[in-house]
Amino acid sequence: MNRESFAVNDLEARRSGIGGSDASAIMGDNNYKSKYELAREKIGLDDPAPVSNMEYVQWGTWMEEWYLRIFKVKKPRDTFFFRNNNWMYCHIDGISTKLRTLYEIKAPVFNSPKYTVDNWRDLPKHYLWQCVHNGLVYEHSGKRRNRKLEQVELVIVTPPCPVSYVINWKHMKEEMADHYFETARKFWIDCINDVLPPPETKRDMKLSYPSVNVAEYPEASDEEFEEVKSLQKLKTGKKNIEVCIEGSSNRLRGAIKDFNGLSRNGEIIVSNKDTKAGNRVLKTYDIKDINVF
């Protein structure tokens, strides 16, 4: 696959590789897209879902542009590719070659305590995986053997002012990069060979087994699901009991085949008499727990 660049909104090109926005789904830390759903898109089974929250996307674009302008950060316009592994690519929010810093800018709509942490490792994982991906691609892109990268600055633009985390790239790389690269590499090789990962979420299962007509079979609530499980357990128990009853009845019929039944202590406990229809019916009676010698 030989390519040098493509537009950010070129969906077809983006499907032919792994970008930074795919990283969290590959690692299982994306609440909006699973690894299985992403694989289906890369293989070509599904088209990416249309963006339904365009106002949020626009907000993120405005906040990114505002931050870059206010803090005089350069935004590269090129697509970066991982040399010798150009199935990995990224579009970078900002770069400072002088400071050897890569910028990743996020603009969540709502403020949250999870964006204010003492240790960068406690930040949302979907942010961190994208930083790892972009850092790897940038570091191994271009004609030079390595681009120098010393830190990643993750900027979260939330009111009343942005929160910035300067992360030592060496530490992030040592802790996360190898695991990410191997996972992403296996994921991409599987996609090339049309191999899907196992479905895990409810959405995955719906995609895996699309034959269910949801108009006729709507999704069960948690309570209904548990009720079905309980009923199935009872039915299974009933079936097992019926098998035991049948076996016990046959053994008794064999024991009294030449008689009308059996008695104990002067009380009939089981009978196998002919009926008017000509059939023998095995009938048991209440047994009094009294021993007479």
C-alpha positions in Angstrom: 0.0 0.0 0.0 1.8 3.1 -1.2 0.4 6.4 -0.4 1.6 9.8 0.8 -1.4 11.7 2.0 -5.2 12.0 1.9 -7.8 14.4 3.1 -9.1 14.2 6.6 -12.7 13.7 5.4 -11.7 11.0 2.8 -13.7 8.1 4.4 -12.6 5.5 1.8 -8.9 6.2 2.5 -9.4 6.2 6.2 -10.9 2.7 5.9 -7.7 1.4 4.4 -5.7 1.8 7.5 -5.7 2.5 11.3 -6.0 6.1 12.4 -5.8 7.7 15.8 -9.5 7.8 16.2 -9.6 4.0 15.8 -7.1 3.4 18.6 -9.5 3.3 21.6 -11.9 0.9 19.8 -9.1 -1.5 19.0 -8.1 -1.5 22.7 -11.7 -1.9 23.9 -11.9 1.5 25.5 -14.5 3.2 23.3 -18.0 3.5 24.6 -19.4 4.4 21.1 -17.7 1.8 18.9 -16.6 -1.7 19.7 -13.6 -3.5 18.2 -16.1 -5.7 16.3 -18.0 -2.8 14.9 -14.7 -1.1 13.8 -13.5 -4.4 12.1 -16.7 -4.6 10.1 -16.1 -1.1 8.8 -12.5 -1.8 7.9 -13.4 -5.0 6.1 -16.2 -3.2 4.2 -19.2 -5.0 5.7 -20.7 -1.8 7.1 -20.4 1.9 6.3 -19.3 4.2 9.2 -22.4 5.5 11.0 -23.3 9.0 10.0 -22.4 11.7 12.5 -25.6 12.6 14.4 -24.1 15.2 16.7 -22.7 17.7 14.2 -23.1 20.5 16.7 -20.7 18.8 19.1 -18.2 18.2 16.2 -18.4 21.8 15.3 -17.8 22.8 18.9 -14.7 20.6 19.0 -13.4 22.2 15.8 -14.0 25.7 17.1 -12.2 25.0 20.4 -9.3 23.4 18.7 -8.9 26.3 16.3 -9.2 28.7 19.3 -6.5 27.0 21.3 -4.1 26.7 18.4 -4.5 30.4 17.6 -4.3 31.7 21.2 -1.2 29.6 22.1 0.4 29.9 18.6 0.6 26.1 18.0 1.2 24.9 14.5 -1.3 22.5 13.0 0.2 20.2 10.3 -1.9 19.8 7.2 -0.3 16.5 6.0 -1.2 13.0 6.8 1.6 11.2 8.7 2.3 7.5 8.0 4.3 5.0 10.0 7.3 4.1 7.9 7.3 0.5 6.8 3.9 0.1 8.5 1.9 2.6 6.5 -1.4 1.0 7.4 -1.0 3.2 10.5 -1.6 6.9 9.9 -2.7 10.0 11.8 -3.7 13.6 11.5 -2.1 15.7 14.2 -3.8 18.5 16.0 -0.6 20.4 16.7 3.2 20.1 16.7 6.1 22.0 18.0 9.4 20.8 16.5 11.3 23.3 18.7 9.8 21.8 21.9 9.6 18.4 20.4 6.0 18.3 21.5 2.9 16.7 19.9 -0.4 18.2 20.8 -3.7 16.4 21.1 -6.7 18.7 21.7 -10.0 17.5 23.1 -13.1 19.6 23.7 -15.8 17.7 25.6 -19.1 19.4 25.8 -19.6 18.9 29.5 -17.1 19.4 32.2 -16.3 16.4 34.4 -14.1 15.6 37.4 -12.4 12.8 35.3 -10.7 15.5 33.3 -8.9 16.9 36.4 -6.6 14.3 37.7 -3.2 14.2 39.6 -1.7 11.6 37.3 -2.0 11.5 33.5 -2.5 7.7 33.7 -6.0 8.4 35.3 -7.2 10.3 32.3 -9.8 8.7 30.0 -8.2 5.8 28.2 -9.7 6.8 24.8 -7.7 10.0 24.9 -4.5 8.2 26.0 -4.7 5.6 23.3 -5.0 8.2 20.6 -2.0 10.0 22.0 0.0 6.8 21.9 -1.0 6.1 18.3 -0.3 9.6 17.1 3.1 9.6 18.9 4.2 6.3 17.4 3.2 7.3 13.9 4.8 10.8 14.1 8.0 9.4 15.6 8.4 6.8 12.8 7.2 8.9 9.9 9.2 10.8 7.2 12.4 10.1 5.5 14.5 10.5 8.6 15.0 7.5 10.7 13.3 9.1 13.7 11.5 12.3 14.4 12.5 13.6 17.8 9.6 13.5 20.2 10.0 14.3 23.9 6.5 14.9 25.2 2.8 14.7 24.4 0.6 17.6 25.5 -3.0 16.5 26.0 -5.2 19.6 26.1 -8.8 19.3 27.3 -10.6 22.5 26.5 -13.3 22.8 29.2 -14.9 26.0 30.8 -13.6 28.1 32.3 -10.2 27.4 31.0 -8.3 24.6 29.3 -6.7 21.8 31.3 -3.3 20.7 30.0 -1.3 17.6 30.7 2.3 17.4 29.6 3.2 13.7 29.4 6.7 12.4 29.1 6.7 10.5 25.8 9.4 8.1 26.9 7.3 7.0 29.9 4.0 6.7 27.8 5.8 4.8 25.2 7.4 2.3 27.6 4.1 1.7 29.4 1.6 1.6 26.5 3.2 1.7 23.0 4.4 -1.9 22.6 1.1 -3.4 23.7 -0.9 -1.0 21.5 1.2 -1.7 18.4 1.0 -5.5 18.7 -2.8 -5.3 19.3 -3.3 -2.9 16.4 -1.1 -4.9 14.1 -3.0 -8.2 14.8 -6.3 -6.3 14.3 -5.2 -5.0 10.9 -3.9 -8.3 9.7 -7.2 -10.0 10.7 -9.1 -7.2 8.8 -7.0 -7.8 5.7 -7.9 -11.5 5.9 -11.6 -10.7 6.5 -11.4 -12.2 10.0 -13.7 -10.5 12.5 -13.0 -10.5 16.3 -15.6 -12.2 18.4 -18.7 -10.1 19.1 -18.9 -9.0 22.7 -21.5 -6.3 23.2 -25.3 -6.3 22.5 -24.7 -4.2 19.5 -22.1 -6.7 18.3 -24.6 -9.5 18.7 -27.2 -7.7 16.7 -24.7 -7.2 13.9 -23.6 -10.9 14.1 -27.2 -12.2 13.9 -29.2 -9.7 11.9 -31.9 -12.2 11.0 -34.1 -11.3 14.0 -37.0 -9.1 13.0 -37.0 -6.5 15.8 -40.5 -5.3 14.7 -41.8 -8.8 15.6 -39.2 -9.6 18.3 -38.4 -6.3 20.2 -35.4 -6.2 22.6 -36.2 -7.7 25.9 -35.8 -5.7 29.1 -33.4 -7.0 31.8 -36.4 -8.2 33.9 -37.9 -10.1 30.9 -34.5 -11.6 30.1 -34.2 -12.9 33.6 -37.7 -14.3 33.6 -37.0 -16.2 30.4 -33.9 -17.7 32.0 -35.9 -18.7 35.1 -38.6 -20.3 32.9 -36.0 -22.2 30.9 -34.4 -23.5 34.1 -37.8 -24.7 35.4 -38.6 -26.4 32.1 -35.3 -28.2 32.1 -35.9 -29.3 35.7 -39.4 -30.5 34.8 -38.0 -32.5 31.8 -35.4 -34.2 34.1 -38.2 -35.1 36.6 -40.4 -36.5 33.9 -37.6 -38.7 32.7 -37.1 -40.0 36.3 -40.9 -40.6 36.6 -41.0 -42.6 33.4 -38.1 -44.8 34.5 -39.6 -45.4 37.9 -43.0 -46.2 36.4 -41.5 -48.8 34.0 -39.7 -50.5 36.8 -42.9 -50.8 38.9 -44.9 -52.1 35.9 -42.4 -54.7 35.4 -42.5 -55.7 39.1 -46.3 -56.1 39.2 -47.0 -57.3 35.6 -48.8 -60.4 36.9 -50.8 -58.6 39.7 -53.2 -55.7 40.1 -50.8 -53.8 42.3 -48.8 -53.8 45.6 -49.7 -53.3 49.2 -47.9 -52.5 52.4 -49.1 -53.0 55.9 -52.6 -53.7 54.7 -52.8 -50.6 52.5 -52.7 -50.5 48.7 -49.7 -48.3 47.7 -49.8 -48.8 43.9 -52.2 -50.3 41.4 -52.0 -51.3 37.8 -55.6 -52.4 37.0 -57.3 -52.5 33.6 -59.5 -49.6 32.8 -62.8 -49.6 30.8 -60.8 -48.6 27.8 -58.6 -51.7 28.2 -55.5 -49.9 29.3 -53.5 -50.5 32.4 -53.0 -47.3 34.4 -50.3 -47.1 37.0 -51.6 -45.3 40.1 -49.8 -44.6 43.3 -51.5 -43.8 46.7 -50.4 -41.8 49.7 -48.1 -43.9 51.8 -48.6 -43.8 55.6 -45.2 -43.8 57.3 -46.2 -46.5 59.8 -44.2 -49.7 60.2 -46.2 -52.7 61.3 -44.3 -55.9 62.2 
